[in-house]
Amino acid sequence: MKHWWTRRLQLGLLGIAIILIAMWGCGRERVNPVDSQFEGTTTTLNPPGNIRAQGGIGRITLNWNPVNSTNLAGYGIWRSTSATGDFVLLRGESSAPDVTTARTTYVDSTIDANVSKIYFYKLSTVDVEGQSSELSTFVSAEVLDDTRAPAMPMNFVAITDADGKQVALGWSAPEMDVGNQELTGLSGYRIFRIKDSQGKLQIQGSQAALVQLATELGIDLDNLGEISAELKDIFVELGTVPANQTYFLDTDELEAGVLHVYIVIAVDPEGNTGPPALTLVTIDTPGANIPVPANLRATQNEQARIVVSWNPVNDPNLLGYLVLRSQSTQGPFTPVTNDTLFTTGQTTYVDSLVATDQVYYYKIQTVVQDPNLGLLRSDTSTFIDGQALADQSAPGAPSDLIVSLDDDNFQRVMLNWTAPVTDRNGNELTGLASFEIYRSRENNTSFALIATVSSDQVSFVDTSVELLTTYFYAVRALDQAGNAGPRSQPISVTTRGFAIPRNVRATPGVQKITLTWTANTEPELTGYEILRFTDPTHETPDKTFSSVLTTYVDTPVTADQPFVYRVRAVGTANVKSELSPPVSAQATEAAPVLAAPRNVQARGGIGHITITWAANTEPELTGYRVMRYTDPAQTAAEATFATVQTTYVDSPLVSGQTYVYRVQAVGTNNEESEQSLYASATVSADQSPPGAPSDLIASLDEANFQRVLISWTAPTRDSNGNELTGLTSFEIYRSRENNTSFALIAAVSSNQMSYEDTSVELLTRYFYAVRALDQAGNAGPRSQPVSVTTKGFAIPRNVQATGGELKITLNWAANTEPELTGYEILRFTDP
């Protein structure tokens, strides 16, 4: 049977995929030895666009849009700790100079949060000739602090050897953080031990019982930092191990017949400690010897492995066997795997982690599950030696190669295959280390290596393909000895894309140019981009427009300037076609179609001027522009207003200032009439104050006797009854005990219609009134006064002091206020 420890070892041997993209160019004829279709390029490289940075715990993830270039080698990622500092190139998965990655995503996990929390990034595009674009604009992200602890170690067990001199501990690493969240880091483990030397606790070993034991002994499992002096005889920290070691051997002061409880906790690089895992074992010597495996055999001539076998042990409590290995007969003999409890439940073990032509020595121990003493091991067997031959047989060819397109991204090709199960010669597979992925463009004869992945990965995504191109793919397997098998049968796929828009035409018009073209038929099409140039030799357009139709009107454009246009199709995932051939046109000058507005008049008012004019009747009319000047000699308006009416009110304005106005008609294609004749007016001064505020209310704060709350309603007309010409503030007045001696106590803005008076005295009557003021300083009449009497407590009456022996007794008449809570008595030695 396979033990959990064996399965964990197999998972632990999973590799990390390394993607290698190699492109090169040479020769005077500009021929690419990888791609015979390559003819070189002088196209200026642009840096990637739409760069995003996302901070995480101990890492920052970058994403960007792909650069559409036939000669793309990859991207350079440059990093700095400040926006204006020196940016340093990050080395990544590619061996090409100045290339960090060939993908459009990158996870930077090499950052040091102690140096900086915020990192800045710029990207460059690199082609196969080694040319790099300028650096992009920077993006930044902040590294998050790791405050999450690892989860509890799993499968924690303890086993004692036959003579009770050592206890082997083993566990599985936590795969998540506390709370079932993603594991953010793991640096090692701390191991503790409790000895119940007095044997007072009778427990069966459940997690709850072990927690109860620790509690009864006075041990805080949530804080295992400092161990108190009174606990050091029974509770000790045995040591720490790194994250890649999930076992520990305890040989320190073990006591026969004594319950030993072990605790292991996981620790991450930030010092966060997870919850404890507990297990127990009783040290004892079994009454009978455990049978030792006999008749060991080991192979001498197998490729890249040694097969060890032995006779089975007849024991009713048999759990399995522990296989020990050494390169010397004198030892030391250590377990062949990280599982120090037992290796296998079979009587055969295949050791493939061996060097060829090296002699190895093996011993076997029996492992039993004693019903009273737990896991026990026998003495070691006599040793046997074995030797593996060098592996000279390559793996067979991978099969079932499938090549498919990504429906969401035209520049992604997905590969899947089945790993070989035999060597090339048809014999048993002797090893498998990695796969190489090959690609050929437009034919199946010029294959070039584009990537290498580990043997546990049987898929690959190619993101360096071009649109509307046929590619052939093949995969071959390699073993640990470097033997390379044959390539699989090649499979081809043609990438999708968008055709160049055809029949592009540019038709001139009055201050406009109309573009038309034939519609593309691809189902993934989402629209078109129209690029405009003033110089056909420029590579960067002056302007770019978008359209979902097959026509676009560029307006307004100047009539004395020819323009050049190119169109390309755009689809899902922002995939774009090549640009269409250039077309050019020049707009014509428009004759005036709108008359200047007539009968323009300006009439002054308080704080504003009203401008009116006669309506235009042209069908092209869409509205008017009103231009304001302070001097008719001015050539540029100080303010311009748009309206579709024939009346415009210009407000607020400075009183006493004269303003001049002209009006202009505007048409459907942004045509403009001549400006009208001038009209002027002077802003009237505001001499009318606002009316009195109404609905004045003064109330007491029940929670604070020294707060009076005042509110009112703002006036809606001036004091003369006409329309309100302005409102800027309110003044609050107060009079004490009468309504004749009012004094100003506060002023508030016009949008505040309440006030809290906190300067009142207790048991006092106050009168309040409010008045409004406008922007011109005109003060209106005060509102009708309202009064309020503050609450308080009367002075205690009939206070008497009666002397006695070493005491003085005080008496007074009781107060009757319902809010009364008690009295304060003040004593003086000098009145």
PyMOL commands that set and color helices and strands:
alter all, ss='L'
color gray80, all
select helices_A, chain A and resi 4-12+207-216+229-231+572-574
alter helices_A, ss='H'
color red, helices_A
select strands_A, chain A and resi 52-56+59-63+72-80+88-89+105-108+118-127+139-142+154-161+167-172+176-177+181-182+188-196+235-242+247-250+259-267+277-282+297-298+302-303+306-309+318-326+334-335+348-351+359-370+374-377+384-389+399-406+409-418+434-441+448-454+459-462+470-478+491-494+502-509+512-518+525-533+543-547+551-554+562-571+583-586+601-605+608-612+621-629+639-643+647-650+658-667+679-682+694-701+704-713+729-736+743-749+754-757+765-773+786-789+797-804+807-813
alter strands_A, ss='S'
color yellow, strands_A
deselect
rebuild
show_as cartoon
